[in-house]
């Protein structure tokens, strides 16, 4: 994927905003005490019959819509991404706190280290891609040297946003494949 030199700062700004939204949401979610009142995840009984394929389906059923929602900012002027990404990150943070409360941080890290960074990177890229067109429009509106108007710049960034979304989708799929394997191996349901 090639990025024009003039678009590299724009790409960096969108990704840094995505990272800031993720970290803020994660921190809020991790600090929330919602998790302390939840029940501990229980290993599945052998009769429950969770297969790798059913685990993968459940994971994808949760992660693909989340990724699409994060990317939807590409058509809403960034608004849906600015709302959905911190809320998604709050959920991730509270889930991490739940795991730490009931299993301990060592067990949580041992369970998710192989897939969580890939999944989070995919979501981060998807949210960043949802912000790129609006960042281009804002840059155009604030710049005296931009020849094209904000709407034209907004639309011109769609191909780059779609390429990044494609990469994010592959990462989320790869993480789901790994997560399904981990869950079935450890006997937990998603």
Beta strands, then each sheet from edge to edge (+ up, - down):
end
